[in-house]
Amino acid sequence: MQKSRRDFLRLSGSALVFLMGGEYFFGDAVGAETRRAFAHSSLKTLLDGLPDFDGVVLIDPFQTDSYADDFGHYVSLRPLGVLQPRNTSDIQKLAGFCFEHQIPLTMRGTGGAAYGQTQVAQGFVIDSSTLKTARWASNSMVELDPGLIWKEVLDFTIQHQRIPPVMPDTIVTSVGGKASVGGIGETSYCWGSIADQVAELEIVLADGQVTRCSRTSQSDLFLAALGGMGQVGLITKVVMDTRAVPPQVYSRQFRYDGKQVKQYLQDLEIIMAAETEGAIGGHLVRNPAPDNATFSYVLDVTHWLNEEPSWLTQISAPQSGPTKTWSFFEYANRNTKGWYKAVENGSVLNPHPYLSFYLPASEAEKFALLLQEKPEANFGANRLMLSPLKRSAFLPNMFQLPLSESIIHFRIYRIVTTGRRSPEHEQMIRHNLDSLVPAILAAGGTVYLPFSPLLTKAQLDQQFSTTARADFTLAKQKYDPRGILTVNAGLF
């Protein structure tokens, strides 16, 4: 009798089995019985049809379980297998195979989503982390593989005294991932998203074809891919602009009482209007014990055009502490050491039911007070980000923002310390899903898709403008007609 995939997984346990060059390899712990079971399994029948890859296909649950997880540690969907490609050709081959057999396919870098968006059950995952080449396409344009993390990009460009205009706050996420979700950093108020810096993409389509696209060539594909959550293709090259590195940068901090939300928001507007290059990061932080039921606002401003900017005399809060002068490289790496420490001590394994969203500035004060006053709104959050954005800094793409020019970016940093799917974890998830997301959309806001629970169809209609939704749907039908790509993103 033919054994099922479930039978094989039960038998193989944590044994190492992988496919390379069309040949199966087993670890020393794999016994004869398990090998015989695998030889007669339906999984092997499927895998026998795979093309030969230059890279490796992982099929052992000990290896693939890590791909049934992400930064949120809430959703767990185990794939059939994981391709660690050596080149774009490997990705083309797997896409063509999955298209022919209508098998779900997704691509991921560091697994930074929080709600299972890049996981796939009974399908294949492409691990982009094995693709890490960077080269200069011109004096200012850099061509990047999707598996590079932003620290590696910075290490490469800084050698030529160039930097990406926008980088994530923690630079250990992947290039392909941020291009696919849009990507926000503290310089976004003046330069837009990471996706806005992209000039050209190489994309492997669902059927395995590879193509290049830009705003002037296959623009429908280009715009749907940037911020499109992997719905229209697999990004294999990103060509993006860089800027000259500032010789040095200056960082100042300002502190506000939690009741001074109006002054805080007004000061954000003043700085954003006056500072044409720099970084603005604002946070609502819980005060230390014994007063940890109250909050303060901490505003960090890093600037590099003028050592003494004009807005210093215009804002309401005095400076807290001395000005810090450092290199841009040091500033960009400000959170890197903390991230590696979190990896070392295992705290990154705590579930992170984050919620990231954007509101018209006119709605920001009401939401800021709600976050302070409602215990369920700030439950599990050690800090809450409130930073300014200008809609005009963002070029048209699938990255959805409210219609107002002045926008406040909120991010609720919830962390679960009581274990995965504990009552506290479930409570945080339910409040995000049942209370906050509907309130955000009703206020004319939008959510940042990788850090938001999956939306209902009615909520998707609120998230996207009618035109954007129609264009996105047409691109999906054209470039992924069988609907196999990134099926758990919840957009189609």
C-alpha positions in Angstrom: 0.0 0.0 0.0 1.3 3.5 -0.9 2.2 5.5 2.1 1.1 9.1 2.4 3.2 12.2 3.1 1.9 12.2 6.7 3.2 8.6 7.1 6.6 9.6 5.8 6.8 12.6 8.1 5.9 10.5 11.1 8.5 7.9 10.2 11.3 10.3 9.3 11.1 12.4 12.4 14.1 14.7 12.4 16.1 12.7 9.9 17.9 14.6 7.2 16.6 14.1 3.7 17.3 16.4 0.7 17.3 16.5 -3.0 20.3 17.8 -5.0 21.1 17.3 -8.7 18.1 15.0 -9.1 19.5 12.6 -6.4 18.2 12.0 -2.8 20.6 12.2 0.1 19.9 10.8 3.6 21.6 11.6 6.9 23.3 8.9 8.9 20.3 8.7 11.3 17.9 7.6 8.5 17.3 3.9 8.9 16.4 1.3 6.2 12.7 1.3 7.1 12.4 5.0 6.7 14.2 4.9 3.4 11.8 2.2 2.1 8.8 4.1 3.3 10.0 7.2 1.5 10.7 5.2 -1.7 7.0 4.3 -1.8 5.5 7.6 -0.7 3.3 9.9 -2.7 5.7 12.7 -1.8 8.6 11.0 -3.6 6.3 10.5 -6.6 5.8 14.2 -6.7 9.4 15.0 -6.1 10.6 12.7 -8.8 9.0 15.0 -11.3 11.0 18.0 -10.2 13.6 19.3 -12.6 17.3 19.2 -11.7 18.5 22.2 -9.7 21.9 23.7 -9.1 20.7 24.4 -5.6 19.3 22.1 -2.9 15.7 21.1 -2.2 15.0 20.4 1.5 12.2 18.0 2.2 12.9 16.8 5.7 10.6 18.2 8.4 13.6 18.9 10.6 14.8 21.3 7.9 11.4 22.6 6.7 9.8 23.3 10.0 11.7 26.6 10.3 9.9 27.8 7.2 6.6 27.1 8.8 7.1 30.1 11.1 7.9 33.8 10.9 8.5 36.8 13.2 5.0 36.7 14.5 5.3 33.1 15.7 1.5 32.6 15.4 0.8 30.9 12.1 2.5 27.6 11.3 2.1 26.2 7.7 4.6 23.4 6.8 5.6 23.3 3.1 6.2 20.2 1.0 9.8 21.4 0.4 12.1 24.3 0.3 14.4 25.3 -2.6 17.7 27.0 -1.7 18.5 28.2 -5.2 21.9 29.0 -6.6 20.7 31.2 -9.4 17.6 32.6 -11.1 17.4 29.5 -13.4 16.6 27.4 -10.3 13.7 29.7 -9.5 12.4 29.6 -13.1 12.5 25.8 -13.0 10.6 25.5 -9.8 8.0 28.1 -10.8 7.4 26.3 -14.1 6.9 23.0 -12.3 4.5 24.5 -9.7 2.6 26.3 -12.4 2.2 23.1 -14.4 1.0 21.1 -11.4 -0.9 24.1 -9.7 1.2 23.8 -6.5 1.4 26.9 -4.3 4.7 28.7 -4.3 6.2 31.5 -2.2 9.5 33.2 -1.7 10.9 34.5 1.5 14.1 36.0 2.9 14.3 36.4 6.7 10.7 35.6 7.5 9.9 39.1 8.8 6.1 39.0 8.4 4.0 38.6 11.5 0.9 36.7 10.3 2.0 33.9 8.1 1.9 35.9 4.8 4.9 34.1 3.2 4.2 30.6 4.6 2.6 27.9 2.4 1.0 24.6 3.2 1.3 21.8 0.7 3.5 23.9 -1.5 7.1 25.1 -2.0 9.1 27.9 -0.4 12.0 29.5 -2.2 14.6 30.6 0.4 16.1 33.7 -1.2 18.9 34.0 1.4 21.2 31.9 -0.8 21.2 34.7 -3.4 23.5 37.5 -2.2 25.2 39.2 -5.1 25.6 43.0 -5.3 27.1 45.0 -8.2 27.1 48.5 -9.5 24.8 49.0 -12.5 26.0 52.6 -12.9 27.7 55.3 -10.7 24.6 55.6 -8.6 22.5 52.6 -9.3 23.1 49.3 -7.5 21.8 45.9 -8.6 21.0 43.6 -5.7 20.0 40.0 -5.2 16.9 39.5 -3.1 18.5 37.5 -0.4 20.9 40.3 0.7 20.1 41.9 4.0 20.3 45.6 4.3 23.4 45.5 6.5 25.2 43.7 3.6 23.9 46.3 1.2 25.2 49.2 3.4 28.5 47.4 3.8 28.8 47.2 0.0 27.6 50.8 -0.9 29.5 52.5 1.8 32.8 51.5 0.2 31.9 53.8 -2.7 30.6 56.5 -0.3 27.0 55.8 -1.3 24.0 54.8 0.7 20.4 53.7 0.0 18.1 56.7 0.7 15.7 54.5 2.8 16.6 51.6 4.9 14.6 49.7 7.6 15.2 50.7 11.2 16.8 47.2 11.8 18.9 46.3 8.8 18.7 42.6 9.1 15.7 42.1 6.8 16.1 41.2 3.1 16.1 43.3 0.0 13.5 41.2 -1.8 11.2 41.2 1.2 11.2 45.0 1.6 10.7 45.5 -2.1 7.7 43.1 -1.9 6.1 44.8 1.0 7.1 48.5 0.4 9.4 49.1 3.3 9.5 52.1 5.7 12.4 53.7 7.5 13.0 56.8 9.5 14.0 58.7 6.3 10.7 57.8 4.6 9.1 61.2 5.5 11.3 62.8 2.8 12.1 59.9 0.5 9.1 57.6 0.6 9.3 53.8 0.9 12.2 51.5 -0.1 10.0 50.5 -3.1 10.1 54.1 -4.2 13.9 54.0 -4.7 13.6 51.0 -7.1 14.3 51.8 -10.8 14.0 48.2 -12.2 13.1 44.7 -11.2 14.0 41.3 -12.6 11.0 39.0 -11.9 10.3 35.4 -12.5 6.6 35.0 -13.3 4.4 32.3 -12.1 4.9 30.2 -15.3 8.7 30.4 -15.0 9.4 33.1 -17.5 11.8 35.8 -16.5 11.4 39.4 -17.4 12.7 42.9 -16.6 10.3 45.7 -15.8 10.3 49.4 -14.7 7.9 52.3 -14.7 8.3 52.7 -18.4 8.5 49.0 -19.4 5.7 46.6 -18.2 4.8 49.2 -15.7 1.7 47.2 -14.6 3.9 44.4 -13.5 6.4 46.7 -11.9 3.9 48.7 -9.9 2.0 45.6 -8.8 5.2 43.9 -7.6 6.4 46.8 -5.5 4.5 46.5 -2.2 2.3 43.8 -3.8 3.2 41.0 -1.3 4.5 38.6 -3.9 1.3 38.3 -5.8 2.5 38.8 -9.4 6.0 37.3 -9.5 9.2 36.4 -7.7 11.7 39.3 -7.4 15.1 38.0 -8.4 17.0 41.4 -8.9 16.4 44.9 -7.6 18.0 47.9 -9.2 17.8 50.9 -7.0 19.2 54.4 -6.5 21.8 55.5 -4.0 22.9 58.8 -2.6 26.1 60.3 -1.4 26.8 59.4 2.2 26.7 62.4 4.6 30.1 63.1 6.2 28.6 63.0 9.6 25.1 63.1 11.2 23.7 64.7 14.3 21.1 63.1 16.6 19.0 65.0 19.1 16.3 63.7 21.5 13.3 65.4 22.9 10.8 64.2 25.6 7.2 65.0 26.1 4.7 64.0 28.8 2.1 61.6 27.6 -0.6 64.3 28.0 1.3 66.5 25.5 0.2 64.6 22.5 -1.0 67.7 20.7 2.4 69.5 21.1 4.2 66.3 20.1 2.2 66.0 16.8 2.6 69.7 16.1 6.4 69.4 16.5 6.5 66.4 14.2 4.8 68.6 11.5 7.3 71.5 12.1 10.4 69.3 11.8 9.0 67.4 8.8 8.4 70.6 6.9 11.8 72.1 7.7 14.1 69.1 7.5 14.6 68.1 3.9 17.1 65.3 4.6 17.3 63.3 7.8 15.5 60.8 10.0 12.6 61.2 12.3 11.7 58.4 14.8 9.1 59.0 17.5 7.9 56.6 20.2 5.3 56.5 22.9 7.1 54.6 25.7 5.8 53.2 29.0 7.4 55.0 31.9 9.5 52.9 34.3 8.2 51.5 37.6 6.5 52.5 39.8 4.8 54.8 37.3 4.6 52.2 34.4 0.9 52.8 33.9 1.7 56.2 32.2 3.5 57.1 29.0 6.0 59.6 27.6 6.8 60.6 24.0 10.4 60.3 22.9 11.3 62.0 19.7 14.7 61.2 18.0 15.7 63.4 15.1 18.9 62.7 13.1 19.9 65.4 10.6 22.9 66.0 8.4 22.5 69.2 6.3 22.9 71.7 9.1 24.5 71.2 12.5 22.0 73.7 14.0 18.7 73.3 12.2 16.1 76.1 12.1 13.4 74.1 13.7 15.3 73.9 17.0 13.9 77.2 18.0 10.4 76.5 16.7 9.4 73.3 18.5 7.9 73.2 22.0 10.1 70.6 23.8 13.6 71.3 25.1 16.4 69.0 24.0 17.0 66.1 26.3 20.7 65.4 26.7 23.6 66.4 24.5 23.7 66.2 20.7 25.3 63.0 19.4 27.6 63.3 16.4 28.4 60.1 14.6 28.9 58.6 11.2 26.0 57.6 9.0 27.3 54.0 9.1 27.1 54.0 12.9 23.6 55.6 12.8 22.3 53.0 10.3 23.7 50.2 12.5 22.2 51.6 15.7 19.9 48.6 16.3 22.1 45.9 14.8 23.9 44.9 18.0 20.5 44.7 19.9 19.1 42.4 17.2 22.0 40.0 17.4 21.8 40.0 21.2 18.1 39.2 20.9 19.0 36.3 18.6 21.6 35.1 21.0 19.4 35.2 24.1 16.4 33.7 22.2 14.0 36.6 22.7 13.3 36.9 19.0 11.5 33.6 19.4 8.9 35.3 21.5 5.7 35.9 19.5 5.4 39.4 18.0 1.8 40.2 17.2 2.7 43.7 15.9 0.2 46.0 14.3 1.5 48.7 11.9 -0.7 51.3 10.3 -1.1 54.8 8.9 -3.6 57.5 9.8 -4.4 60.9 8.5 -2.7 63.4 10.8 -6.2 64.7 11.7 -7.0 61.4 13.3 -3.7 60.8 15.1 -4.4 62.6 18.4 -7.5 60.5 19.0 -5.7 57.2 18.3 -2.7 58.3 20.4 -4.9 58.9 23.4 -6.7 55.6 22.8 -3.4 53.7 22.9 -2.5 55.3 26.2 -5.9 55.1 27.9 -7.2 51.6 26.8 -5.3 48.8 28.5 -6.2 46.3 25.8 -4.8 48.7 23.1 -1.4 48.8 24.7 -1.4 45.4 26.2 1.9 43.7 25.7 3.5 46.7 24.1 6.8 48.0 25.5 6.6 51.0 23.0 4.4 52.4 20.3 5.9 54.2 17.3 4.4 57.5 16.0 6.4 59.0 13.2 5.4 61.5 10.4 5.1 60.9 6.7 4.2 63.0 3.6 2.0 61.3 1.0 3.7 63.3 -1.7 7.1 61.6 -0.9 5.6 58.3 -2.1 5.3 57.5 -5.8 2.3 55.5 -7.0 2.6 51.8 -6.3 0.8 49.1 -4.4 2.0 50.6 -1.1 -1.3 52.0 0.3 -1.4 55.2 2.3 -4.3 57.4 3.5 -5.4 60.1 1.1 -4.3 63.0 3.3 -0.9 64.7 2.7 0.1 64.6 6.3 0.2 61.1 7.8 1.2 59.5 11.1 2.8 56.1 11.0 1.8 54.0 14.1 3.4 50.7 15.1 2.3 48.8 18.1 5.2 46.6 19.3 3.5 43.9 21.2 5.7 41.1 22.5 4.3 37.9 24.1 6.4 36.5 27.0 4.0 33.8 28.1 4.4 31.5 25.1 3.0 30.9 21.7 -0.8 30.8 21.6 -1.0 31.5 25.3 -4.2 33.4 26.5 -2.3 36.6 26.4 -1.1 35.9 22.8 -4.6 35.2 21.7 -5.9 38.3 23.5 -3.4 40.5 21.6 -4.3 38.9 18.3 -8.1 39.3 18.9 -7.8 43.0 19.9 -5.7 43.8 16.8 -8.2 41.9 14.5 -11.5 42.8 16.1 -11.0 46.3 17.5 -8.1 48.2 16.1 -8.1 47.2 12.4 -11.8 48.1 11.9 -11.2 51.4 13.7 -8.2 52.2 11.6 -10.0 51.6 8.3 -13.1 53.5 9.5 -10.9 56.5 10.3 -9.6 56.6 6.7 -6.3 54.8 7.7 -4.6 51.8 6.1 -2.6 49.0 7.5 1.0 47.8 6.7 0.1 44.4 5.3 3.1 42.3 6.7 2.4 43.6 10.2 -1.4 43.4 10.1 -3.8 40.5 10.5 -5.2 39.3 7.2 -8.1 41.5 6.0 -11.6 40.5 5.0 -12.8 41.2 1.5 -14.7 44.2 2.8 -11.6 45.5 4.6 -9.5 45.0 1.4 -12.0 47.3 -0.4 -11.3 49.9 2.3 -7.5 49.4 2.2 -7.2 49.9 -1.5 -8.7 52.6 -3.7 -11.1 51.4 -6.3 -8.6 52.1 -9.1 -5.6 50.5 -7.3 -7.7 47.4 -6.5 -8.8 47.1 -10.1 -5.3 47.5 -11.5 -3.9 45.0 -8.9 -6.6 42.4 -9.8 -5.9 42.8 -13.5 -2.1 42.3 -12.9 -2.8 39.2 -10.8 -5.0 37.7 -13.5 -2.4 38.4 -16.2 0.8 37.3 -14.4 -0.5 34.6 -12.1 -3.6 33.3 -13.8 -3.6 30.0 -11.8 -3.3 31.8 -8.4 -0.3 29.9 -7.1 1.9 32.7 -5.8 2.0 33.6 -2.1 -1.5 32.3 -1.4 -1.4 33.1 2.3 -1.0 36.8 1.9 -4.8 37.1 2.0 -5.1 39.5 -0.9 -6.9 37.3 -3.5 
